[in-house]
């Protein structure tokens, strides 16, 4: 059992009143080293299994994706709304996209499925450029050549990156969203579909629509989540295996019709083309979280690094045997109680000033694939061992496991 609470350390105040109980920071001499276990042929590391990232609610802290928005217009002003309307519009756009993430829905496919519905733990935050005092993270560009989008035909330009190269702001730390109107001549054509659509181009996405008509941002929330989903590492589920067993192949019907397969086989997955796009599966959520924990990955670089600052409302208590088979960025202290045993199989980062406290009888084990460190270039406090008479907390490290950046320990490698 695991608890995440702001007051888990309060019980330890009792130790100050009990002379039979002592507490100290562990040193290198307290580490018990163990041999590396025999490798099983063909064994895949659990750290790369997306489902490992959704098994522990205490690790599903909200992630905040930094975004900014760019409104493209022409000199004559026909291709977008006026500049003065964009910030309020952008705020509503992002709020509604976040609301959709917050309301993850049950999967419609396969028919009769019991796929678990778990919260989507990331949101978007409009982020300004700190080097510009008056910057709000919403930009307006007048460019007659790059202001419009054409999805099909000889003039197709949606994958053109010149606009990104010219106007993107802090693309190494912020996901840039470009708002383009379909070419007005294309909109006038009866064969062209000027619908809300988009494309992901890595750390930038383009969202197309008839923005000059000021459509309600509600209509853009689904395609925005879809394209950002691509940037976060998700694929279409209908066009081939996407790496998840809980996203079945299907015919990509937009909505129900009287004719098969669309009379029954309609998806509502966010990464398909359908009229809802309001569901993500546990595996899809796990894939994104895995990418967000990969050091130096684009998906991690565009997050607010809230794991770097100690937050005692995010403390975690381990009460029984728990194995973290996933990378994790802990934001608070960790308390391992007398009956607790925390096994770290992957990379776990502790914020500066945080410590792991182990009660008498509690255990911490770092496997050969595990790393316990600070991912922000700083140091964390280390491991506090509590002793009652001859019983104390214990730390075991398999060969290959590492403890790094702890104030009271050298860079411990078994």
N, C-alpha and C positions, 0 to 999 in steps of 0.2 A: 504494500500500500504506500502511496505517495501523497503528501500534502504540499500544496503551495500556499503559503500564508505569510503575512507580515510579522507574525508574533511567534514564530516557531522557536526563536532563541530565548524567549522569556523564561522557559522552564530552567534554562541553564543558570539563571540567577540564584537558584537554590544551592548551586555548588559553592557559592561564596560563603554560605552559612554553614557548610558542612566541611570540617577540617579533614575528613577522611577522603575527600574527593579533591583531586588535583587536575590542573589543566595546563597544557604547554603546547607550543608549536613544535611539530615534528621536525627532526633534522634528518640528514642522509642516513644516520645510523639506525633510524627507526624503520627504514624500508626493508621489507622482506622480499628478496628476489627469488623468482621461480623460473625454471627452465621453460623454453618455448615449447608449446605442445606440438606433436607431430602434425604435419600438414596433410589434410585429406585431399587426395587428387580430385581436381575439378571443383573444389569448394569455392564458392563465390563469397566475397566479403559482404557481411550484412550492411556495411556502411553504404553500399551502392543499391540497396533494395529500397525503392520508394516507400513501400508500406512500413518500413522501419521508422519512418519520419512522422507517422500519424498514430503510433501506438502509445505515446506517453503524453497525456494532456498537460502535465506540468511543464513540458518543453514547448508547447504550442503557444508561445507568447506572440502577440501581434507583431507583424512585420510591416514596416511603412516604406512603400516604394516612392521615391522622390520623382516627381514629374513636373514638367513645365509645358505650356501650351503656346503654339505659334499660329496666329491667324494670318492667312495670306490674302492679299487683295491687290486689285489692279489700280492703275493711276486714276481711272474714271470711277472707282469705287463700286463697280458692279459685281464684284466677285466675293464679297463678304459683308458682314455687318460693320457699322462704324466702330472706330477704335474705342470710343468711350463706353461701348456696351460690352466689350470683350471680357473684362475681369469678372463681372457679375455672371456673365454667361458661362465662363470657364469654371467658376466656383460651383454653379448648379450642375454642370456637366459632370464634374468629378464627384460631387456629392451623390448624384444619382447612380453613377457607376459603382461607387462604394456601397450604396444601399443594396444594389443587386448582389454584390459579393456577400453582404451580410445575410442575405436570404437564400442561401444555397438550398436547392430543391431536390426531392427524390428523383432518381433516374427513371425515365419512361421505358428505356430499353435495357436488357431484353424484357419482353413481356413477362409479367409476374415476378420480376426480380426483387431481391431483398438487399440490394447494395446499400451499405450503411450511408447515412447522410451525416457528414461531420462539418463543423464550421470551417469556412475558408479564412485562414488567419493572416491575410495581408490586405492592406488598404493603400490608397494613393494619397499623397500629400503634395499639394502645389508648393514648389520650393523655389525661392528666389536665389539670385546670385549674390553671395555675401560680399563680393568685391564692389557691388554697385549699391549705394545707400538707398536709392529710391526704387530698386528693382522689386517686382512682385511675382516674378515667375510666369508672367503672361506677356507675350510679345506680339507685335504687329508689324508686318512686312509688306511694303508696296513693291511689287515686282511683276511687271506685265508678262514676263516670260515664264515665271515659275508659279504663278498664283493659281493655276487651274489644273485639274486632273482629267485624264482621258483613260478610261479603263480598257477599251477595246479598239481594234483597228490599227491602221498604219501610224496614227499619231499617239499610240499608247505610251504613257509616260509614268505610270504609277510606281515603277521600280527605279525611276531616275533618282539618284542620290545627290544631285547638284544642290537642291534646296537644303538638304541636311548639311552638306559640306559648307554651305554659305551661311546658314542661319542657326545651326544647332548651338546651344549654350550648355557648357559643362557636360558634354555627352559621356564623359568618363565617370560621372557621378549622378547624373539625372537622366531619366527617360524623357526624351523630347517628343511631344505630340504635335504634329502639324495638321492644321485644319484647312482643307482645300475644297473649293466648290468645283463640281464637274464643269467642263467647258460649256459655255452657254449655247454654242452651236450644237453640241452633243445633246444637251438637255432638250433642245427643240426637235431633235430627230425622233420619230416614232419607234425606231428600232433600238435606241439606246436606253438603258435603265439607269437613271440617275439616283439610285437608291443609296441608303446609308451603307457604306462599305469601307474597306481599308486594307492596309498592308503593313506587315511588320518588317522592318529593316534593321534588326539588331537592337541597338539602344535607342532607336527612333521608330515611331510608327506614324503613318499617315491615315487620317480619317476623312473620307469623302462624303459629300452630301450637297444639298442646296442651301448652303449657309447664308447666302444673300437673302433668302426668304425667312431667316431667323426661325428655323424649325425648333420645336420644343426639345431641349437636351435629353429628355426621357427617351426619345427615339434613337439616340446615339449611344446609350449606355451599354447595350449588349455588344455591339461591334467594337466598342472601345475595350471592353473586357476580353473579347475574343482576340484582338490583335495584340494587346499587352500579354495575353496568355501565351501567344507565340513567342514574344520576346522573353518571357519567363521560362521557356523551354518546352511548351506543349505543342503537340501536333494535332492535325485533324484526326478524328477517330474513324471516319468512314472511308478514307482513301488508302488504308493499309494499316498494318499493325503499328500502334503508337507507343508500344512498350508497356501497355497496361492490359491486364486480363479482365478488368471490370468495365471496359469500354468496348462493347461488341461491335463488329462490323455491321453496316446497314446500307440502305440505298440512298441516304441523304435526302429524304423527303423534306420539303420546306414546311408542309402542313398536311393535315389529313385530307384525303380525297375519297371518291367512291371507288377508285381503281387500285388494285394491289400493285406494289406492296404498300402504297401510301394510305391504304385504308386502315392499316394497323401499325405499320413500321415507321413511326415518326420519333426522332430523337429530340430531346431537349437539352443535350449537352452543350456547354458553352463553346466547345471547340468544333462544333458542327455548324452547318448552315441550316437553320430552322427558325421558326417564328418565335421561339422562346429563349433559347441559349441561356438557361438559368441554372444549370447543374454542373458540378464537378464531382468526380468520384474520389474516394480515398487515395487511389494510386496517382491520379493526376495531381492532387494536392501534395502528395508526397514527392512527386517529381520536382515540383516547384521548390519545395522546402529543401530538398537535396541540393538543387542548384544554388539556393540562397546561402547554403553553408559551405560551398566550395570556395576556398580561399582564392582571391583574385578573379573569381568569375564575374562576368558582367552583371549577372542577376544579383550578386552580393554587393557589388560596387554601387548600385543604384539604390540601396537601402539606407535609411537612417541607421547609423551604427549604435543603437541604443544598448547593445550588449557591452559597450565600453564603459558605461557609467553604472556604478552600484545602485540598485533599486531594491530596497529592503521589502517592498511589497511583493517582490518576486521570489522571496525565499522558498526553498524546497526542503521538505522533510521526507526522508526515506525510512519507512517503518518495517519493511520486510525485504525480500530479495528482489532487486530490480536490475535489469540489464539494459543499458542504453546502447542499442545496436545502431546508432545513428550519430552523425555529427550534431553538435549542439552548441549554442551560445547562451550560456546561463547568465541571467541578469542580477541574481541575488546571491545570498549565502546558501550553503547546503548543510543540513544537519542530518547525520546518519544516526538513528537511534539505536538502543541496545540490541534490538532484534533486527536491525537493518543491515543489508549488504548491497552496496552499489557496485555494479560491474560496468566499467567503461571500456567499450570495444572500439570506439572511434575517436574523433577529435572533439574535445570538450573545452570550451573557453570560459574562463572565470573573469569577471570584471575587476578592474583595479580596486583594491581595498576589500575584496571578498575573501572568504575563507571557507574551508570545508571542516566542520566540526564533527568528530566521531566520538560517540558516547562509549563507555566501557562495554565491550562485547560487540560493538558495531564494526563493520568491515568495509574497506574500500579496496577493490581489485582493479588494476589496470592491465588489460590483456595486451598481448604482443602487438596488436594493431591499434592500441589506444594511445592518445596523447592528451595530457591535461596541461593547459597553458593559458596565457592571455593573448588573444588574437589582435590586440590593439596597440602593440608596441610598448606596453607598460608591464607592471608586475602586479600579481595578486598576493594576498597575505600568506597563503600556504594552508597547511593541514593542521588543525588543532586536535590533539589527542587528549581525551578525558580519561583519567585513571581513578578507579575506586578500589582501594586495597591493592590486590595483585592483578586485577582485571583492567585492561585498557583497550582503547580502540586500536585497530591494526590496519596497516597499509601494505598491500602486496602488489608487486609489479612483475609481470612476465617479461622474459627476455624480448627486447624489441619495444616494449612499452616505454613511455617517456613522461616525465614531469618537468615542465619548464616554466620559467618566469616567476617562480614562487620566491618570496622574500626570504623565507627561512630555509630554503633548499637550494643546492646547486642544481644546474641543469641535469636532472637525474635521468640517466638512460641505463636500462639494465642490459 
